[in-house]
Amino acid sequence: MTLTLISIGLADERDLSQRALEEAKSCDALYAELYTTVLDTDADRLAAAIGRPVKPLPRRAFEESSDALLREAEAAEVGVLIGGDALSATTHVSLLLEARKRGTPVRVVHGSSALTAVAETGLSLYKLGRTVTLPLPGKGTPDTVLRTLGENREHGLHTLVLLDLDTEAREHLTIDRAIETLLDAERPGTFGADTLTVGVARLGWANPDIKAGRPGDLREHDFDGPPQALIVPGRLHFLEAEALKVIGGCPTEILEDWVPRGEVERLIVKYGESCRRAVEKLEYAELPSEVSREVVKTLIEHAVRYLEDAEHYAEERRATALASVSYAEGILDALRLLGLVEFEW
């Protein structure tokens, strides 16, 4: 027999595709997993739309009784209705793999998902980096989120931050609380008060909400209910910037000032600025007779050329900028340590 994973979609039973309805009606037994995401429906409304009984599967029953579900699928046509797209969560992928290992045929009916609905912001899906979930307080730290923000930004990619929820406890992480958590972590180069951020709520529902701006702007905005998520943009195409202004109400000056910098770029700027200050403020020390002022000047000019190379490469976003600025810093520091020039970093 067969196990069929049927995607419900983003909002309610009206998101079920024609194929999803046909597959559901052909099943001997239908179950609904409604804890992975927040939906504006329930098992009774799904049953009414399909014309077949639907039994809800709480999280514990689904995770602990998956063996029973798979045994049933060995003898009957079993369908599992799943919010969003059926394979967005690793739990469902694990179920698919276990069924295949047992030799049970599996069909998947795909549907709409938050992973694609975020394109409603105007940001390109092709520029999304690794997606990550920010856990509810007490369930984990923001370390993975912040690390992912930094890694994606190194490549100019957007980061989708899903916000954790517990449907059984009726608890969900809100955008304002998520922003507070990320700001409190104080990780330079990842998320700060000036970070361009996009908040989204209930995409695919009748009342979706999209707001773009600085974190403080989003915290003052009333996003109402779940599901909610954050997007931290990377480098923007001009059409993406225009979309954030038109769709997300982002002030023009924020978009003009947005220069996403990863850790490498942050270090390039940091070391480059310190080298520039050193060159501008250094003074020649009293030189030993065997070392001429011209020799020291030549070395300083070498450092300046490396610094200029670093600035050029930084404009092209090439990692060699960090190597160039390191050479400049090394020459200047060597001159200082030898007592040939005087300055402070």
NUTI-140744 format. One line per 8 residues: for each residue x negated, z, y of N, C-alpha, C. Coordinates in Angstrom, 2 decimals. Layout:
N
X:Z:Y:X:Z:Y:X:Z:Y; ... .
This chain:
345
-0.85:0.00:-1.20:0.00:0.00:0.00:-0.89:0.00:1.24; -0.35:0.39:2.41:-1.08:0.16:3.66:-0.94:1.32:4.64; -2.03:1.57:5.39:-1.99:2.47:6.53:-2.05:1.61:7.79; -1.08:1.78:8.66:-1.03:0.99:9.89:-1.15:1.91:11.10; -2.16:1.66:11.92:-2.36:2.42:13.16:-1.74:1.61:14.29; -0.72:2.19:14.92:0.10:1.46:15.89:-0.08:2.05:17.29; -0.56:1.25:18.21:-0.77:1.69:19.57:0.56:1.77:20.33; 0.76:2.90:21.00:1.97:3.07:21.82:1.76:2.44:23.19 .
0.57:2.64:23.76:0.33:2.17:25.12:0.14:3.35:26.06; 0.18:3.08:27.34:-0.21:4.08:28.32:0.88:5.07:28.72; 2.13:4.65:28.74:3.15:5.51:29.34:4.20:6.01:28.37; 5.03:5.11:27.85:6.15:5.55:27.00:6.50:4.49:25.97; 7.65:4.67:25.32:8.04:3.78:24.23:8.23:2.33:24.68; 8.43:2.12:25.98:8.61:0.75:26.48:7.30:-0.04:26.45; 6.18:0.65:26.26:4.89:-0.04:26.18:4.61:-0.58:24.79; 5.43:-0.23:23.82:5.24:-0.77:22.47:5.40:-2.28:22.49 .
4.42:-2.99:21.95:4.51:-4.44:21.92:5.52:-4.88:20.86; 5.88:-6.17:20.89:6.80:-6.70:19.89:6.21:-6.55:18.50; 4.92:-6.80:18.38:4.26:-6.66:17.08:4.27:-5.19:16.64; 4.05:-4.27:17.59:4.05:-2.85:17.26:5.41:-2.43:16.73; 6.47:-2.92:17.36:7.83:-2.59:16.91:8.09:-3.14:15.50; 7.66:-4.36:15.28:7.88:-4.98:13.97:7.13:-4.24:12.88; 5.88:-3.88:13.15:5.09:-3.15:12.15:5.70:-1.78:11.89; 6.14:-1.10:12.95:6.72:0.24:12.79:7.99:0.19:11.96 .
8.82:-0.81:12.19:10.08:-0.93:11.46:9.87:-1.24:9.98; 8.71:-1.83:9.65:8.45:-2.18:8.25:7.84:-1.02:7.45; 7.53:0.10:8.10:6.89:1.23:7.42:7.91:2.09:6.67; 7.46:2.65:5.55:8.30:3.59:4.81:8.32:4.96:5.48; 7.22:5.31:6.12:7.13:6.60:6.81:6.38:6.39:8.12; 6.89:7.03:9.18:6.29:6.89:10.50:5.93:8.26:11.06; 4.70:8.35:11.59:4.24:9.59:12.22:3.77:9.26:13.65; 3.80:10.26:14.51:3.34:10.07:15.89:2.29:11.11:16.23 .
1.13:10.63:16.63:0.05:11.52:17.10:0.11:11.48:18.63; 0.52:12.58:19.23:0.79:12.62:20.67:-0.07:13.62:21.42; -1.22:13.99:20.84:-2.05:15.00:21.51:-3.30:14.43:22.17; -3.67:13.18:21.84:-4.90:12.62:22.39:-4.78:12.34:23.88; -3.60:11.96:24.32:-3.36:11.67:25.72:-1.96:12.14:26.11; -1.70:12.19:27.39:-0.38:12.57:27.89:0.48:11.32:28.00; 1.65:11.36:27.39:2.60:10.25:27.46:3.93:10.74:28.02; 4.67:9.82:28.59:5.99:10.16:29.12:7.06:9.83:28.07 .
6.83:10.33:26.85:7.77:10.10:25.76:7.56:11.16:24.70; 8.36:11.11:23.63:8.21:12.05:22.51:8.66:11.35:21.23; 8.59:12.08:20.12:8.92:11.48:18.82:10.37:11.00:18.76; 11.29:11.72:19.39:12.71:11.32:19.36:12.93:10.01:20.11; 12.31:9.88:21.26:12.47:8.64:22.04:11.80:7.46:21.33; 10.67:7.71:20.68:10.03:6.65:19.90:10.92:6.22:18.74; 11.52:7.20:18.08:12.42:6.90:16.95:13.61:6.07:17.41; 14.16:6.40:18.58:15.30:5.66:19.10:14.93:4.22:19.41 .
13.72:4.01:19.93:13.29:2.66:20.28:13.00:1.82:19.04; 12.48:2.47:18.00:12.10:1.75:16.78:13.26:1.61:15.81; 14.16:2.59:15.82:15.28:2.58:14.88:14.93:3.19:13.55; 13.86:3.99:13.52:13.42:4.65:12.31:13.01:6.09:12.66; 13.14:7.04:11.72:12.69:8.41:11.99:11.19:8.46:12.24; 10.78:9.30:13.18:9.36:9.48:13.51:9.05:10.97:13.47; 8.06:11.32:12.67:7.67:12.72:12.54:6.44:12.99:13.38; 6.51:13.97:14.31:5.33:14.27:15.12:4.22:14.92:14.30 .
2.99:14.57:14.64:1.82:15.14:13.98:1.04:15.97:14.99; 1.14:17.29:14.97:0.31:18.12:15.86:-1.16:17.92:15.53; -2.01:18.29:16.47:-3.46:18.10:16.29:-3.95:18.70:14.97; -3.58:19.95:14.71:-4.08:20.61:13.51:-3.60:19.91:12.25; -2.33:19.52:12.25:-1.77:18.84:11.08:-2.47:17.50:10.84; -2.74:16.80:11.93:-3.38:15.49:11.80:-4.81:15.62:11.29; -5.58:16.55:11.87:-6.97:16.69:11.51:-7.17:17.34:10.14; -6.30:18.31:9.81:-6.46:19.04:8.56:-5.71:18.39:7.40 .
-4.71:17.57:7.71:-3.90:16.97:6.64:-4.11:15.46:6.53; -5.22:14.98:7.06:-5.46:13.54:6.98:-5.58:13.08:5.53; -6.06:13.97:4.65:-6.16:13.63:3.23:-4.78:13.36:2.64; -3.82:14.20:3.01:-2.45:14.01:2.52:-1.86:12.71:3.07; -2.17:12.42:4.31:-1.69:11.19:4.94:-2.25:9.97:4.21; -3.54:10.03:3.87:-4.17:8.91:3.18:-3.64:8.76:1.75; -3.36:9.89:1.10:-2.79:9.80:-0.25:-1.41:9.16:-0.20; -0.65:9.50:0.83:0.68:8.90:0.97:0.57:7.40:1.19 .
-0.47:6.99:1.95:-0.65:5.56:2.25:-1.09:4.77:1.02; -1.56:5.46:-0.03:-1.93:4.79:-1.25:-0.71:4.36:-2.06; 0.44:4.99:-1.74:1.64:4.70:-2.51:2.78:4.15:-1.67; 2.61:4.12:-0.34:3.69:3.67:0.53:3.13:3.04:1.79; 4.02:2.39:2.55:3.65:1.83:3.85:3.77:2.93:4.89; 2.63:3.39:5.38:2.60:4.51:6.32:2.09:4.03:7.68; 2.84:4.40:8.72:2.44:4.04:10.08:2.18:5.27:10.92; 1.15:5.21:11.75:0.85:6.31:12.68:0.87:5.74:14.09 .
1.80:6.24:14.89:1.91:5.84:16.29:0.93:6.67:17.12; 0.14:6.01:17.95:-0.94:6.68:18.69:-0.89:6.28:20.15; -0.99:7.27:21.05:-0.99:6.99:22.48:-2.18:6.17:22.91; -2.00:5.34:23.93:-3.07:4.45:24.38:-3.34:3.38:23.34; -4.62:3.06:23.13:-4.98:2.14:22.05:-5.34:2.96:20.82; -4.95:2.47:19.67:-5.08:3.24:18.43:-6.52:3.64:18.10; -7.50:2.88:18.55:-8.88:3.17:18.18:-9.74:3.68:19.34; -9.09:4.17:20.40:-9.85:4.70:21.53:-10.52:6.03:21.19 .
-9.91:6.80:20.29:-10.47:8.11:19.93:-11.21:8.02:18.60; -12.33:8.73:18.50:-13.14:8.69:17.27:-12.39:9.26:16.08; -11.41:10.16:16.31:-10.62:10.72:15.22:-9.92:9.62:14.45; -9.40:8.64:15.17:-8.65:7.57:14.53:-9.59:6.58:13.83; -10.76:6.39:14.40:-11.75:5.54:13.74:-12.16:6.17:12.42; -12.31:7.50:12.41:-12.67:8.21:11.17:-11.59:8.02:10.12; -10.33:8.05:10.54:-9.22:7.85:9.61:-9.27:6.45:9.02; -9.55:5.47:9.87:-9.66:4.08:9.41:-10.77:3.95:8.38 .
-11.94:4.54:8.67:-13.07:4.44:7.76:-12.78:5.09:6.41; -12.15:6.27:6.45:-11.85:6.98:5.20:-10.87:6.19:4.35; -9.88:5.57:5.01:-8.91:4.75:4.27:-9.61:3.56:3.60; -10.52:2.92:4.33:-11.23:1.77:3.78:-12.10:2.18:2.60; -12.73:3.36:2.70:-13.56:3.86:1.60:-12.73:4.08:0.34; -11.47:4.46:0.53:-10.58:4.71:-0.62:-9.98:3.42:-1.16; -10.22:2.33:-0.46:-9.66:1.06:-0.89:-8.26:0.82:-0.38; -7.81:1.62:0.58:-6.47:1.45:1.15:-6.53:0.45:2.30 .
-5.75:-0.61:2.25:-5.73:-1.58:3.35:-5.29:-0.91:4.65; -5.90:-1.33:5.75:-5.57:-0.77:7.07:-5.25:-1.91:8.03; -4.16:-1.76:8.74:-3.84:-2.69:9.82:-3.87:-1.92:11.13; -4.30:-2.60:12.18:-4.36:-1.98:13.51:-3.59:-2.85:14.50; -2.66:-2.24:15.21:-1.94:-2.92:16.27:-2.47:-2.36:17.59; -3.22:-3.15:18.30:-3.85:-2.68:19.52:-2.86:-2.65:20.68; -3.21:-1.88:21.71:-2.34:-1.76:22.88:-3.14:-1.43:24.13; -2.45:-1.17:25.20:-3.10:-0.85:26.47:-3.81:0.49:26.39 .
-4.88:0.63:27.18:-5.70:1.83:27.14:-6.24:2.13:28.54; -6.55:3.39:28.78:-7.17:3.78:30.06:-8.49:3.07:30.24; -9.16:2.72:29.14:-10.47:2.07:29.22:-10.39:0.68:29.85; -9.21:0.07:29.81:-9.03:-1.22:30.47:-8.15:-1.10:31.72; -7.25:-0.12:31.73:-6.35:0.03:32.87:-7.08:0.40:34.15; -8.30:0.94:34.04:-9.05:1.30:35.25:-9.41:0.07:36.07; -9.25:-1.12:35.51:-9.49:-2.34:36.27:-8.50:-2.47:37.41; -7.41:-1.69:37.37:-6.43:-1.70:38.45:-7.04:-1.21:39.76 .
-8.17:-0.51:39.68:-8.86:-0.06:40.89:-9.55:-1.22:41.60; -9.75:-2.33:40.89:-10.49:-3.45:41.44:-11.94:-3.47:41.00; -12.38:-2.43:40.30:-13.74:-2.39:39.79:-13.83:-3.23:38.51; -14.95:-3.91:38.34:-15.11:-4.80:37.19:-15.38:-4.03:35.91; -14.63:-4.36:34.87:-14.84:-3.74:33.57:-16.20:-4.11:32.99; -16.72:-5.27:33.37:-18.02:-5.71:32.86:-19.15:-4.84:33.39; -18.89:-4.06:34.44:-19.93:-3.22:35.03:-19.74:-1.74:34.70; -18.87:-1.46:33.74:-18.71:-0.08:33.29:-19.83:0.28:32.33 .
-20.51:1.39:32.59:-21.51:1.89:31.66:-20.87:2.79:30.63; -21.64:3.71:30.10:-21.12:4.63:29.09:-20.01:5.49:29.69; -18.91:5.62:28.96:-17.79:6.47:29.35:-18.01:7.87:28.80; -17.61:8.89:29.54:-17.86:10.27:29.14:-16.65:11.13:29.50; -16.48:12.24:28.78:-15.36:13.15:29.05:-15.88:14.47:29.61; -15.27:14.92:30.70:-15.60:16.22:31.27:-14.69:17.26:30.63; -15.27:18.26:29.93:-14.43:19.21:29.19:-13.72:20.21:30.11; -12.66:20.79:29.58:-11.96:21.86:30.27:-12.89:23.07:30.40 .
-12.68:23.91:31.42:-13.51:25.11:31.58:-13.50:25.96:30.31; -14.67:26.41:29.91:-14.77:27.22:28.70:-14.97:26.41:27.44; -14.84:25.08:27.53:-15.00:24.23:26.35:-16.29:23.42:26.37; -17.10:23.63:27.39:-18.35:22.89:27.47:-18.85:22.84:28.90; -20.06:22.29:29.06:-20.69:22.18:30.37:-20.63:20.73:30.85; -20.91:20.52:32.15:-20.90:19.14:32.66:-22.22:18.41:32.45; -23.12:18.98:31.66:-24.46:18.40:31.50:-24.43:16.94:31.04; -23.63:16.66:30.02:-23.57:15.29:29.49:-23.01:14.34:30.53 .
-22.02:14.78:31.27:-21.44:13.94:32.32:-22.48:13.60:33.38; -23.20:14.61:33.84:-24.20:14.41:34.89:-25.35:13.52:34.40; -25.77:13.73:33.16:-26.82:12.89:32.59:-26.36:11.43:32.50; -25.13:11.23:32.10:-24.58:9.88:31.98:-24.44:9.23:33.35; -24.03:9.99:34.35:-23.94:9.45:35.71:-25.30:8.94:36.17; -26.35:9.72:35.90:-27.69:9.31:36.29:-28.15:8.07:35.55; -27.90:8.03:34.24:-28.33:6.89:33.43:-27.61:5.61:33.84; -26.29:5.70:34.03:-25.54:4.51:34.43:-25.98:4.02:35.81 .
-26.23:4.97:36.70:-26.61:4.58:38.06:-27.96:3.88:38.08; -28.86:4.24:37.18:-30.16:3.56:37.10:-29.98:2.05:36.93; -28.90:1.67:36.26:-28.64:0.25:35.98:-27.56:-0.32:36.89; -27.14:0.45:37.89:-26.13:-0.03:38.83:-24.73:-0.08:38.26; -24.48:0.67:37.19:-23.20:0.60:36.48:-22.22:1.67:36.95; -20.93:1.35:36.80:-19.88:2.32:37.10:-19.75:3.31:35.95; -19.34:4.54:36.26:-19.14:5.56:35.22:-17.69:6.02:35.23; -17.02:5.85:34.10:-15.67:6.37:33.93:-15.77:7.76:33.33 .
-15.23:8.75:34.05:-15.24:10.13:33.58:-13.82:10.52:33.21; -13.54:10.58:31.92:-12.23:11.02:31.45:-12.14:12.53:31.60; -10.96:13.03:31.95:-10.78:14.46:32.15:-10.05:15.06:30.96; -10.62:16.09:30.40:-10.14:16.71:29.18:-8.71:17.25:29.35; -7.99:17.29:28.26:-6.64:17.85:28.28:-6.31:18.44:26.92; -5.36:19.36:26.94:-4.86:20.00:25.72:-3.35:19.96:25.80; -2.75:18.95:25.15:-1.31:18.76:25.27:-0.52:19.90:24.66; -1.05:20.49:23.59:-0.32:21.58:22.95:-0.29:22.83:23.82 .
-1.37:23.06:24.56:-1.42:24.21:25.47:-0.90:23.84:26.86; -0.49:22.60:27.02:0.00:22.10:28.32:-1.03:22.35:29.42; -2.27:22.03:29.11:-3.36:22.25:30.05:-4.14:20.95:30.22; -4.46:20.62:31.46:-5.26:19.43:31.70:-6.21:19.67:32.87; -7.36:19.02:32.81:-8.34:19.13:33.87:-7.92:18.21:35.02; -7.78:18.77:36.20:-7.35:17.99:37.36:-8.56:17.39:38.07; -8.30:16.40:38.90:-9.37:15.74:39.64:-10.07:16.71:40.57; -9.31:17.55:41.28:-9.96:18.48:42.21:-10.83:19.50:41.48 .
-10.37:19.96:40.31:-11.16:20.92:39.54:-12.40:20.24:38.96; -12.26:19.00:38.54:-13.40:18.26:38.00:-14.47:18.06:39.07; -14.05:17.70:40.27:-15.00:17.51:41.36:-15.71:18.82:41.69; -14.95:19.91:41.70:-15.54:21.22:41.96:-16.63:21.54:40.93; -16.34:21.26:39.66:-17.30:21.52:38.59:-18.58:20.71:38.77; -18.44:19.43:39.10:-19.61:18.56:39.26:-20.43:18.94:40.49; -19.76:19.31:41.58:-20.48:19.71:42.78:-21.22:21.04:42.57; -20.59:21.95:41.86:-21.20:23.26:41.61:-22.46:23.14:40.75 .
-22.55:22.07:39.96:-23.71:21.89:39.08:-24.99:21.60:39.88; -24.83:21.05:41.09:-25.96:20.80:41.98:-27.11:20.05:41.30; -26.82:18.83:40.87:-27.85:17.98:40.26:-28.16:16.82:41.20; -29.28:16.86:41.93:-29.63:15.77:42.86:-29.67:14.43:42.16; -29.18:13.41:42.85:-29.23:12.06:42.30:-28.13:11.74:41.33; -27.19:12.66:41.12:-26.10:12.39:40.19:-24.74:12.44:40.89; -24.42:13.59:41.47:-23.11:13.74:42.11:-23.23:14.73:43.27; -22.82:14.29:44.46:-22.90:15.16:45.63:-21.75:14.92:46.58 .
-21.80:15.60:47.72:-20.70:15.54:48.69:-20.49:14.14:49.26; -21.52:13.29:49.24:-21.42:11.94:49.80:-21.24:10.86:48.73; -21.08:11.26:47.48:-20.94:10.29:46.40:-19.60:9.56:46.49; -19.64:8.25:46.53:-18.41:7.47:46.50:-17.72:7.71:45.15; -16.46:8.11:45.20:-15.74:8.49:43.98:-14.33:7.91:44.02; -13.84:7.53:42.86:-12.48:7.00:42.74:-11.69:7.91:41.80; -10.54:8.38:42.26:-9.66:9.18:41.41:-8.46:8.35:40.99; -8.11:8.42:39.72:-6.94:7.67:39.22:-6.04:8.62:38.42 .
-4.75:8.39:38.53:-3.79:9.21:37.78:-2.64:8.34:37.29; -2.25:8.57:36.05:-1.09:7.94:35.44:-1.12:6.41:35.52; -2.25:5.81:35.25:-2.32:4.35:35.23:-1.39:3.81:34.15; -0.64:2.79:34.48:0.31:2.21:33.54:1.69:2.85:33.59; 1.83:3.95:34.31:3.12:4.62:34.46:3.86:3.99:35.65; 5.07:4.50:35.90:5.85:3.99:37.02:5.29:4.47:38.36; 4.52:5.58:38.33:3.99:6.14:39.57:2.48:6.34:39.53; 1.71:5.27:39.33:0.25:5.42:39.29:-0.30:5.79:40.66 .
-1.48:6.38:40.68:-2.09:6.78:41.94:-3.59:6.48:41.89; -4.08:5.81:42.91:-5.51:5.46:43.02:-5.98:5.84:44.41; -7.06:6.61:44.47:-7.62:7.04:45.75:-9.13:6.97:45.68; -9.76:6.34:46.70:-11.22:6.23:46.75:-11.75:6.85:48.03; -12.91:7.48:47.94:-13.52:8.09:49.11:-14.61:9.06:48.68; -14.94:9.98:49.57:-15.90:11.04:49.21:-15.17:12.10:48.40; -15.91:12.92:47.63:-15.28:13.95:46.82:-14.32:14.85:47.61; -14.70:15.18:48.84:-13.84:16.02:49.66:-12.51:15.36:49.96 .
-12.51:14.04:50.16:-11.27:13.31:50.42:-10.34:13.38:49.21; -10.92:13.25:48.02:-10.12:13.26:46.80:-9.55:14.65:46.53; -10.30:15.69:46.87:-9.83:17.06:46.62:-8.63:17.39:47.49; -8.52:16.73:48.63:-7.38:16.97:49.53:-6.17:16.12:49.17; -6.36:15.16:48.28:-5.27:14.25:47.91:-4.46:14.84:46.75; -3.16:14.73:46.81:-2.29:15.24:45.75:-2.07:14.15:44.70; -2.77:14.28:43.56:-2.64:13.29:42.50:-1.49:13.61:41.56; -0.83:14.73:41.74:0.30:15.14:40.92:-0.14:15.35:39.47 .
0.59:14.79:38.49:0.36:15.13:37.09:-0.66:14.27:36.37; -0.92:14.62:35.10:-1.87:13.87:34.25:-1.20:12.64:33.67; -1.99:11.79:32.97:-3.45:11.87:32.77:-4.22:11.41:34.00; -5.37:12.06:34.24:-6.19:11.75:35.40:-7.62:11.43:34.96; -8.35:10.75:35.83:-9.74:10.40:35.53:-10.49:10.14:36.82; -11.80:10.17:36.74:-12.67:9.86:37.87:-13.52:8.63:37.52; -13.85:7.87:38.54:-14.81:6.77:38.39:-15.84:6.93:39.50; -17.12:6.93:39.12:-18.20:6.94:40.11:-18.82:5.55:40.09 .
-18.60:4.77:41.14:-19.09:3.38:41.14:-20.61:3.30:41.20; -21.13:2.21:40.64:-22.54:1.88:40.79:-22.67:0.91:41.94; -23.47:-0.15:41.77:-23.59:-1.15:42.82:-22.31:-1.97:42.87; -21.85:-2.25:44.08:-20.55:-2.91:44.27:-20.71:-4.38:44.67; -19.93:-5.23:44.01:-19.75:-6.60:44.47:-18.83:-6.53:45.70; -18.92:-7.50:46.60:-18.12:-7.42:47.82:-16.62:-7.41:47.52; -16.20:-8.05:46.42:-14.78:-8.02:46.05:-14.37:-6.63:45.56; -15.29:-5.94:44.87:-15.00:-4.58:44.43:-14.88:-3.65:45.63 .
-15.77:-3.81:46.60:-15.70:-2.99:47.80:-14.39:-3.23:48.55; -14.00:-4.49:48.64:-12.74:-4.82:49.30:-11.55:-4.21:48.56; -11.59:-4.23:47.24:-10.51:-3.66:46.44:-10.40:-2.15:46.65; -11.54:-1.46:46.70:-11.50:-0.01:46.92:-10.92:0.32:48.29; -11.14:-0.57:49.25:-10.58:-0.35:50.59:-9.08:-0.63:50.60; -8.67:-1.73:49.99:-7.26:-2.14:50.03:-6.42:-1.33:49.05; -6.91:-1.16:47.82:-6.13:-0.48:46.77:-6.30:1.03:46.84; -7.54:1.47:47.06:-7.81:2.91:47.03:-7.86:3.58:48.39 .
-7.64:2.81:49.46:-7.64:3.39:50.79:-8.98:3.96:51.22; -10.07:3.42:50.71:-11.40:3.94:51.02:-11.81:3.53:52.44; -12.24:4.48:53.27:-12.70:4.16:54.62:-13.89:3.20:54.58; -13.91:2.26:55.51:-14.96:1.24:55.54:-16.35:1.84:55.65; -16.49:2.90:56.47:-17.83:3.46:56.70:-18.43:4.06:55.43; -17.58:4.56:54.53:-18.08:5.12:53.27:-18.65:4.00:52.41; -17.93:2.88:52.36:-18.40:1.75:51.57:-19.69:1.18:52.14; -19.81:1.14:53.47:-21.01:0.61:54.09:-22.22:1.50:53.83 .
-21.98:2.80:53.72:-23.08:3.75:53.51:-23.43:3.94:52.04; -22.62:3.37:51.14:-22.81:3.65:49.72:-23.99:2.88:49.15; -25.07:3.58:48.88:-26.24:3.00:48.22:-26.52:3.87:47.00; -25.95:3.53:45.85:-26.13:4.38:44.66:-27.58:4.42:44.22; -28.12:5.61:44.06:-29.51:5.76:43.66:-29.60:6.58:42.39; -30.32:6.04:41.42:-30.59:6.79:40.20:-31.82:7.67:40.41; -32.28:8.32:39.35:-33.39:9.24:39.46:-34.67:8.52:39.87; -34.93:7.34:39.32:-36.14:6.59:39.69:-36.10:6.23:41.17 .
-34.95:5.73:41.63:-34.83:5.35:43.03:-34.97:6.57:43.94; -34.43:7.70:43.51:-34.55:8.92:44.30:-36.01:9.33:44.46; -36.78:9.22:43.37:-38.20:9.57:43.42:-38.99:8.60:44.30; -38.62:7.32:44.23:-39.30:6.33:45.07:-39.11:6.68:46.55; -37.87:6.99:46.91:-37.58:7.34:48.31:-38.32:8.62:48.69; -38.25:9.62:47.81:-38.87:10.92:48.10:-40.38:10.78:48.32; -41.07:10.15:47.36:-42.52:10.02:47.45:-42.92:9.06:48.57; -42.12:8.02:48.76:-42.43:7.06:49.82:-42.38:7.71:51.19 .
-41.36:8.53:51.41:-41.23:9.22:52.70:-42.38:10.20:52.94; -42.79:10.92:51.88:-43.88:11.89:52.05:-45.20:11.17:52.32; -45.41:10.00:51.69:-46.63:9.24:51.94:-46.65:8.71:53.37; -45.50:8.21:53.83:-45.42:7.71:55.20:-45.75:8.82:56.21; -45.20:10.00:55.99:-45.48:11.12:56.88:-46.97:11.46:56.87; -47.57:11.43:55.67:-49.00:11.75:55.55:-49.86:10.76:56.33; -49.56:9.46:56.18:-50.34:8.42:56.87:-50.21:8.57:58.39; -49.00:8.87:58.85:-48.76:8.97:60.29:-49.40:10.21:60.91 .
-49.53:11.29:60.13:-49.98:12.56:60.71:-51.40:12.97:60.31; -52.02:12.21:59.40:-53.35:12.64:58.93:-54.40:12.56:60.04; -55.39:13.40:59.94:-56.51:13.41:60.87:-57.81:13.32:60.06; -58.78:12.60:60.62:-60.07:12.48:59.94:-60.80:13.82:60.02; -61.35:14.24:58.91:-62.16:15.47:58.90:-63.58:15.11:59.32; -64.41:16.11:59.50:-65.82:15.86:59.79:-66.47:15.29:58.53; -66.91:14.08:58.60:-67.37:13.36:57.42:-68.86:13.61:57.15; -69.23:13.69:55.87:-70.66:13.79:55.53:-71.35:12.48:55.90 .
-72.64:12.54:56.10:-73.38:11.37:56.59:-73.29:10.17:55.66; -73.18:10.43:54.36:-73.16:9.31:53.40:-71.79:8.62:53.32; -70.78:9.18:53.99:-69.44:8.57:53.98:-69.07:8.18:55.41; -68.87:6.89:55.61:-68.54:6.43:56.96:-67.03:6.48:57.19; -66.68:6.50:58.46:-65.25:6.48:58.83:-64.59:5.18:58.36; -65.35:4.08:58.37:-64.81:2.80:57.94:-64.43:2.82:56.46; -65.23:3.50:55.64:-64.91:3.62:54.20:-63.60:4.36:54.02; -63.45:5.46:54.74:-62.21:6.25:54.62:-61.02:5.43:55.13 .
-61.23:4.72:56.24:-60.16:3.89:56.80:-59.73:2.82:55.81; -60.70:2.22:55.12:-60.39:1.19:54.13:-59.53:1.76:53.00; -59.86:2.96:52.54:-59.07:3.59:51.49:-57.65:3.89:51.97; -57.53:4.33:53.22:-56.19:4.59:53.77:-55.38:3.30:53.83; -56.05:2.20:54.21:-55.37:0.91:54.26:-54.91:0.47:52.87; -55.71:0.77:51.84:-55.28:0.50:50.46:-54.00:1.26:50.15; -53.98:2.53:50.55:-52.78:3.35:50.29:-51.57:2.78:51.01; -51.77:2.33:52.25:-50.66:1.75:53.02:-50.15:0.48:52.35 .
-51.06:-0.34:51.84:-50.62:-1.57:51.16:-49.82:-1.25:49.90; -50.26:-0.25:49.13:-49.48:0.17:47.97:-48.09:0.66:48.40; -48.06:1.38:49.52:-46.78:1.89:50.02:-45.87:0.75:50.44; -46.42:-0.26:51.07:-45.63:-1.43:51.46:-45.11:-2.17:50.23; -45.96:-2.27:49.20:-45.50:-2.87:47.94:-44.32:-2.09:47.36; -44.44:-0.77:47.40:-43.38:0.08:46.86:-42.07:-0.15:47.61; -42.15:-0.25:48.93:-40.94:-0.48:49.73:-40.32:-1.84:49.43; -41.19:-2.84:49.21:-40.71:-4.19:48.87:-40.03:-4.19:47.50 .
-40.68:-3.59:46.52:-40.09:-3.54:45.17:-38.81:-2.71:45.15; -38.77:-1.66:45.99:-37.58:-0.82:46.02:-36.37:-1.61:46.52; -36.58:-2.51:47.48:-35.49:-3.35:47.97:-34.96:-4.25:46.88; -35.85:-4.66:45.98:-35.44:-5.51:44.85:-35.01:-4.69:43.65; -34.99:-3.34:43.82:-34.59:-2.40:42.76:-35.43:-2.59:41.51; -36.75:-2.74:41.69:-37.66:-2.88:40.56:-38.38:-1.56:40.33; -38.49:-1.18:39.06:-39.10:0.11:38.72:-40.57:0.17:39.09; -41.23:-1.00:39.30:-42.64:-1.00:39.68:-42.85:-0.34:41.04 .
-41.77:-0.15:41.79:-41.87:0.54:43.07:-42.40:1.95:42.88; -41.97:2.60:41.80:-42.42:3.97:41.55:-43.91:4.00:41.25; -44.41:3.01:40.51:-45.84:2.95:40.20:-46.65:2.73:41.47; -46.16:1.84:42.35:-46.88:1.54:43.59:-46.96:2.76:44.51; -45.85:3.46:44.65:-45.85:4.63:45.53:-46.72:5.73:44.93; -46.82:5.77:43.61:-47.68:6.76:42.96:-49.16:6.47:43.24; -49.53:5.17:43.27:-50.90:4.80:43.61:-51.22:5.24:45.04; -50.28:4.99:45.95:-50.49:5.37:47.35:-50.67:6.87:47.47 .
-49.82:7.61:46.78:-49.91:9.07:46.83:-51.24:9.54:46.24; -51.70:8.90:45.17:-52.95:9.28:44.52:-54.15:9.10:45.43; -54.19:7.96:46.14:-55.32:7.71:47.05:-55.33:8.73:48.18; -54.17:8.97:48.78:-54.09:9.92:49.89:-54.45:11.33:49.44; -53.96:11.70:48.25:-54.25:13.04:47.75:-55.73:13.20:47.43; -56.37:12.14:46.91:-57.80:12.19:46.60:-58.61:12.37:47.88; -58.24:11.64:48.94:-58.93:11.78:50.22:-58.80:13.20:50.76; -57.62:13.76:50.60:-57.39:15.12:51.08:-58.20:16.13:50.27 .
-58.19:15.99:48.94:-58.90:16.94:48.08:-60.42:16.85:48.28; -60.92:15.67:48.65:-62.35:15.50:48.90:-62.73:16.01:50.30; -61.73:16.41:51.07:-62.01:16.93:52.41:-62.33:15.86:53.42; -61.93:14.61:53.16:-62.23:13.51:54.07:-61.16:13.32:55.14; -59.92:13.74:54.80:-58.83:13.71:55.79:-58.06:15.02:55.68; -57.27:15.30:56.71:-56.48:16.53:56.71:-55.02:16.21:57.00; -54.14:16.69:56.12:-52.68:16.55:56.34:-52.00:17.48:55.33; -50.71:17.64:55.50:-49.91:18.44:54.55:-48.80:17.55:53.98 .
-48.58:17.72:52.71:-47.49:16.97:52.07:-46.15:17.51:52.55 .
